[in-house]
Structure formats: C-alpha cells, structure tokens
C-alpha cells in the first residue's frame, strides 16, 4: 500500500486560509468516506482534527474543514493562527481493511 | 477521559523481538465501538500504520502488508491492554511507536470508522546491537 501524496510544505500569513491536498487512489481515498486529518506539533503525538472527510471532533476549531473530490481529499484552515504551525497528515481507510497515511505537510505561519 | 499508557523496551537488538504494551483507562479493549491500533513514525518512513485489534463477538486483527509476516497484536482482557510484538527486527524498525484508539462501529465485515482520537505518549524504539 503506497502512502498518500501530500505537498511537503505550505505556508500562509496570519488570518489567511490555506489548503492541504491528499491524493490517493480509488482503493483508498476515492473509494471510501473514511479520510482523517491529524495535526502534530514537534515532540507530540498526532491529534485528530477531521474524520470521515469533513467531520470535526468535539473541541476542534471550526476554522478547520475537510472535503473530498474523487481521489483527492483536502484540509482547509481558515483564519490562520501562529498555533496552527505544525505538521499535518491525512489518513484513509483502504480496500484491504487497513489504514494508510500521507507523507505529511509542514505548515509554516509566516 | 480515555487515556493510553505505553510501556516496553526502548532498545532492541537486530533479529530479536520488539515488544510494547498499551494500557487502556476509561474504555475497554473489548469495546464494540473501538479498535486498538499501533502506528510508528520515523524520519524516513513518516507515519506508518502497523495494525489493529478489535472485538465484535470474537477478536479480529488487521495488519499492514509491510509487516504482516512479523507482527502480532494481542488483546489482554483481564488487564485491559493490548500489545505489539514485531519479530526479526532490523535497524529499519527504529522509530517512535504509538498506540491509538480508533472509533469504529458496526458488525463484521461492515464498519464505520471515525479516526484515531486517543493516542499514547509514544515510545522511542532503537534497533541496534
């Protein structure tokens, strides 16, 4: 199972919006509604930010949103804040009943 | 709230077996709305899902193809924990290892998945002689 494809890095200024893409295949992202997004700060465990493409767990800011079109899922962060600077990973359920992660995207808040 | 506490050896010799345990508090390893996962992270491989165990009238396991021949994830119901064993390790298995709860409802083989919402603190494992 190949890792999902994410851009290595994105950046934005405070207050702006950014979008991180996550591209897979019809055997994972395109075939199921089970795409999740995780935020990871240095030295910390990943934190669930989005599940099932566009649902936010309780306590996650509504500045975070998710969507999917075909084999590509996207995470959008609006109203960027300094605390959003972190690594972001997508994950998808696969046809083999396994999970696969993306390679990760480093978000820099300028 | 649900917490996961990891323990296990941080240094393993090549060809030996890596063993880690994840103790669950605030939930049950036998829950019918969760699955219990192991994930690892290294600079070269990023985040890599290794496998899960879950109970739906009986115990099930799913494993990543990359480690399927070497991995065992076992639940321990009396101690409310689950473990990871990875055999025949090499330096490529050096990584930070995490356990995590995955929200998962439904009956075999049709499940809904809700992401991994609770993670352990991580254990750094080094494979070296």
Interface residues (C-beta under 8 A of the other chain):
Chain A: X1 X3 X34 X36 X38 X45 X46 X47 X48 X50 X51 X52 X55 X57 X89 X91 X93 X96 X97 X98 X99 X100 X101 X102 X103 X104
Chain B: X37 X39 X46 X47 X48 X49 X52 X62 X63 X64 X65 X66 X98 X102 X103 X109 X113 X114 X115 X116 X117 X119 X120 X121 X122
